[in-house]
């Protein structure tokens, strides 16, 4: 019997087919690879990065590891008093952080949540050098003069640490690591003086053989009272709310930015609503949605008749008018927006004409700019072509014979339009509306220029947090919320109209 | 053949030697008339003295903080020297993005030997900040408003007086300066303002004062807005930087006057980004030392009406380079103008900026 699946050469047929199919697939993949890579780099990775930043919060526990792990077990209420031990941990953390200048970064991070922490950290980092650690350094290096280099510290620790110098070892390692990580470590680096305080502390509390020599010396030194020292820098260190903020923002990931972006804040017992005079983002989100919907509607009302008119013109004339529609596209966005400023302002062309014609008096000039009206007018103008073009190309495909047939069967022009023409143009309306809406919801420059205080979008706040306040986490959270809103609306649209029912031509 | 080769090699060596010395520095500033004044007063003379240095101008100071942070995250620093306002300098310093400066070692002393730290005095607001100029944010008004019946504002609080001085105002779209002026005009003594503003009641009090003119106010975010609005008659009274008023009045000839009362003194200066290579840093330091010496700072005032940050430069301020006007009376620090000055508290705002900005924006949006 002949095996039909075997060809000359002995390769089974299905395998040959598979191989050629695989080759085809690879070739297809190769063709789209440039686009795929481009989309990955310019779209997927940035969005992933944004989503990550909106929850990421490693800085606090990275810079203050001892303090944050100590605080983990504490329940901080309004009467809580920071224990002495906590300041000891804070001292070690801050001594290292101030050497690599990360304390101010934590300060500004936490200042977004609680006003005053920024300068508290800045001040404390500056003053921490004056706690008296140099005395310890002097006294100990008198006995061990070699302890002035990093290398001899390493040797000293490896020789003497049988577990009793655990804390010193950890502090030393973390100190060195932090310096290396921040490019501050070089051959010239000297061991920091706070390390001698840590060493003295280990000698007093443990029973290391070193104690024989060193104990009398270090117990002779004036004891550093960390709590008193910190409170002398700033009394705010006694304030439980400062410590609670550090505690709330110790975890590596936080929902704090998202809470902020819906006008809530992290409290001791879960999310709390912000006081009324700090609520901002929900208002701006709803304004953004309202204005985007209005702009889409305005574009539809203005664009539909124009598209209808264009679609029913002879080809040559339609082309000419299409160029007129496209003309604004070729003008700079800034020029168009500035032109609207000239037209719409109080002493502008529109108001001047209205006054000259006598429709309004000179004292009741209309406020057409630096508010929502300005944003809606200017953006409707800018986005109008995005409505007209899909409408036009869909209307082009509606054959006139349908309307003619309806009329010949007795429909009035209005009925013929309503029942026959309009339903066929819906895919164009869908495409135009989605385009205009999605473009407008993320618009930035026009609202910034003509929006005043009430006509700005959420994107203007995002820009503020990215470029000015440097609160990138909050900016990312607001951006992610915007993305979520767009996706949710897209889903609603798909359920209601059906995304298959959208045509660009 | 040998004879041909040797000169060619020599020329080659020369070429290599030359190109390894030549250095391109990217200096970032604000653009416009301000950048021009820096180019005229600092960069061009420096390049003349040091033909190996080529200064490239970048006008990105308004987004310097964000860009420097992005550069650090990308690990690719492309800027060598950045012009920044103190608030940004403090932020950059906190973030470890700007280098700390040893003022007396790195900057030139005054001609009489006064150390730089003393000569710059109060303008050294952050460890990372190298001051250049003093400017002020102050108010100006149109002189031809019919409804004012010939009255002219002479007090900062006139901006809140809608009865005597009706018409639209222009104020900056941020809490800074506005809250201080509001409290000042609500009867708070100058030295108590920041203490009052620290409390919730104080903040509400300031916003309540601003409420009285909120409907009559346009809020600007670019320095060019107020001059343009004043010129168009959109507003009759508004705040902006004193240099903008100078060009509006002296260069554009508009009927506008400056109200110097309670002008808010602010500084502007350089920061050096952290992470420059050693040889680049050496050149940048040399440029900074040159550009912030007494003569250079005085020279800048020929091109723009911002005062030098050094005390010793003030005596050297001369005439405007093209207009031929004596510049001293146009400086914010001139005795005729500085009769009532408000000093801005940078440290305080570094703490309160995030919180108050949120409150201010919420107040504006409602």
Interface residues (C-beta under 8 A of the other chain):
Chain A: X100 X101 X102 X104 X105 X107 X108 X111 X112 X115 X116 X117 X118 X119 X122 X182 X183 X277 X278 X279 X280 X283 X284 X287 X345 X346 X347 X370 X448 X452 X453 X454 X456 X461 X466 X467 X468 X469 X470 X471
Chain B: X62 X63 X65 X66 X69 X91 X93 X94 X95 X96 X168 X173 X204 X207 X218 X219 X221 X232 X233 X234 X275 X347 X350 X351 X352 X353 X354 X355 X357 X358 X359 X361 X362 X363 X364 X365 X366
